[in-house]
Amino acid sequence: MASKIWSYIEVLKPRETSLLVFISLCAAIVAAGDTLAPGRLVFTLVTVALGCGGVNGLTNYLDREIDARMQRTKHRSLPSKRIDPPEKALLLTVVITAVSLGLAWFLHPVCFAAGFIGTLAAATRRKTVVCPFFGAVASCSPVAIAWFSFKPEFSLPLLFLCLLICIWVPIHVWSVMIAHREDYIAGGVRYFPLSRENRQAVKVLFLLSLPLFAVSIAMYFSSDLGWLYLTVAAFLGILMFYANYRLIITRVSYDAWRVYKLSAFPYLGVIFLAMGVDSWLI
């Protein structure tokens, strides 16, 4: 029974979901400033957690056939048929996503709009060349919900937050594809970066690390964040720059995997943590 329950939890990608909830928490702290209401914050994080889990589960359902052909993903709940038929998981994800959108509406109609757009983006054109860009929109959604929950208006800091995520997502996704190049090709995925030789593809990752650094610094100048955030953002930006430069030199899957792992919590998680802590201290 416990293993069956865990199979359903696994569909919701708890690790990826927890990262998105964490950065949303930090975004909410930055947006709220001195007006952070604990009750509203909890309500917002529940909304984001349900939405991220539901949408992640939906993408797992949509990708199940490709996942079954890949060594890295064939042991997941759906391709391994630990949940069979897969429509059982689909029902769960649809219900969770619908509940999240309902809660988002109670937070603010613009929160609902952000959640709805993110859901559509995540479910559209899976495993195609535009998937990372739609995924970037989907990844901005929980941060936007958290921000709009406390400050329901567009602003320059929010724009830079979304730009940061939109540049980060292709680096994160393409680096793991380069690291597992043959596995993805065997699964039938052949779009960029797999449509190019590694020596060409890794140059794109390196070039993306430059605007990633620039946007993270622009966030400092567009907001009330202080020296703590600026120091952390500069250090992490240099670290990402070096990791991608090293990948240009070696072009080996191990270094691509290091970029992938670095880009997750060590980069995105820590830079949002610095935002939250700096905003809280100020």
N, C-alpha and C positions, 0 to 999 in steps of 0.2 A: 504493500500500500504506500509506504513512504517513498519507494523508488518511483512509483507511478506519479505521485504528487510532484516529486522533483523533476520528472520528465516534463511536466506542464510548466513548472517554474523555469526550467532551462529554455523552453521555447521563447520565453519573454526576455531572454538575454540579460540576466540580472547584472552582470559585470558592466556591460555597455549602458544599461539603464541607470545604474548607480552613478556612473560618471556624469551622465546628462543631468540627473537630479542634483548632483553636487554643484556643478557649474551654474545651474539654475538658482540654487540657494545663494551662491555668491553674487549672482546678478541681481537677485532680489535685495540683498543687503546694500549693494551699491545704489540701486534705484531708490530704495526707501530712505536712506540716510538716517536722520534722527526720528523718522516717523514709522519705524519698523514695528508692526503689531504682531506679537507672537502667534495669536490665533489665526490671523490671516496668512501668516507665513506657513503655518502647518497645513492649512487648507490648500494653499498654492502648491506646496510640495507634494501633497497627496494627488492633486490634479495632474501635476507633471509626471509623477511616478507612474500613475495609471496610464497616462497617454503614451509615455515612452515605452513602457512594457507592452502595451497593446500594439503599438505600431511596430516595435521590434519583432513581436510575435507574428504580425502580418507579413513582414518581409521574410521571416523564416519560412512561412507557409508558401509564399510566392517563389522562393528560391529552392524549394525542397528537391526538385528534380536535378538541378545542377549540383546542389550539395551532395547528393547521393553518388555523383560521379567523381567527387574529389576526395582524396585521402584525408585532407585536413578537416573536412566537414561531414564525412559520411557517417560518423558516429553520433551526430546530433539526433535529437528526439524524433524528428519527422523522417529524415532519410533512412534512419536505422529501423523505422517502423515500431519504435517503442510506444508511439501514439499512432494508432491505426483504427479507423481511417483518419487521415490528416484533417478532415473537416471538423473533428472534435476540437482540435486546437484552433481552427479558424473561428469557430463559434465563440470560444473563450476570448480570443483577441478582439473580435468585433464588439462583444459586450463590454469589455474593459475600455476599449477606445471610445465607445459611445458614452459610457459613464463619465469618462474624462472630459469629453467635449461638453457634456451637460454641466459638469462642475465649472468648466472654463466660462461658460455663459453666465453663471452666477457671479463669477469674479468680475467679469466685464465683457461686453460684446466683442471688444477688440482682442481679448484673450481667446475667445472662441474662434475668431477669424484666424488668428495665428495658429491655433491648434488644427483647424480644418485645413488650412493651406499646407501645413507640415505633413498631415496625414496623406493628403493627395500626392504630395511630392514624393513621399517615401514609397508609395505603392505604384508609382508610374514609371514605366520604362526600366524595369528591373534588369540588371545584368546587360546593359547596353552602354554605349560610349557616354551617354548623358547621365548615367546613373550617379556618378560622384557629385555632379552639380545639383541634381535633384536631392541627393542625400545631404548636401550642404544646406539647402533650404529647410529640409526636414530637421536637421540638427540645430538650426537657428530657432526653430519653433518653441522648444521648451524654455529657452533663455528669454525669448520675446514674451511668452506667457508670464514668466516670473517678473519680468520688468514691468509689463503693462498692468500687472496686478497691483503694483504700488505706484506706478507713474504711467497712467494710460495716455501717453503722448509720445510722438516720435521726437527723438533728440539725437544730437551728434554722438554722444557716448554709445547709445544703443546701435547706431549705424556702424561704429567701429567694432563693437562687440560682434555684430553679425558678419562684418567683413573678415574679422579674425577667424571666425569659424568657417566661413566660406573658403578661405585660403587653406586652412588647416585640413579640411576634409579630404581634398585630393591628395595631399601629401600623405595623410594617414592611409587612405585606401590604396593608392598606387604603390606605396612602398611595400605593403603586404602582398600585392599582386606580383611585384618584381621578385620578392623573396620566395614566393611559391609559383614561379612562372610556369613550370611544366605541369604542375597540378591544375592550375586554372585552365591551361590550354587543353588538357585532357578532359576537363569538365565542359568544354565547348565555349569558353570565354576567350575571345580573340581581339577585343577592342583595346585601345590605348590603356596602358603602356605596353601590352603584350603584342600589339601590332607593329611595334618598333623594336629594334635591337636595344639591349640594356644600355649600351654606351650613349644612345640618344635619349632614352627615356629618363635616365637618372639626371641628365642635365636640366630637364624640366623641373624635377623636384628641387634641385639646387636653386634654380631661378625663382621658384615659388617661396623659398625660404627668405628671400630678400623683402618682398612686400609683406610677408608675415611679420618680419621684424619691424618694418616701418609702421604697420598698422598698430602693433602692440605699443609702440612708442607714442603714436598719435593719440592713442587712448588716454595716455597720461596728460597730454596737453589739452584735451577736449573735456576733461573732467576735473574733479576736485581731489583726485588721487595724489598721494605724496611720494616721498623718496623711496619708501619700502617697495611699492609697486614698480617704480621706475627701475630700481636696482635689479629686482627679480626678472622683470621683462627683458632688460638688457642682457642679463646673464643667460636666460633661456634662449633668447634670440641668437646669441653667439653660439650656444651649444647646438641648436638646430642647424645653423649655418655650417658649423664644422662637421657635423654628422653627415650632412648631405654632400659637402665637399669631399669627405672621405669616400663616400659612395661613388662619386665620379672617378676617383683614383682607382678603387678596387673593383667596382662593379660586381661584387660577389653577393650572393643571396644573404649571407650572414649579416653584412653591413646594412642591407635593405631591411632585414628583420630588426636590426638595432634602431633604425630610423622609425620604423613602425611602433616599436615599444616605447621609444623616447617621446614620440608625438602624442601618446595617449595620456596617462596620468602625469608622468614627469613634466611634460610641457603643458598641455591644456589644463590639467587639474591644478598644477601648482600656480600657473599664471592667474587663474580665476581665484584660487585661494589667496594669492597676494592682493588681488582686487578687494576681496571681501574683508580681509584682515585690515588692510590699509583704510578702507572706508569706515570700518567699525572703530578704528582708533581715532580717526579724524572726527 
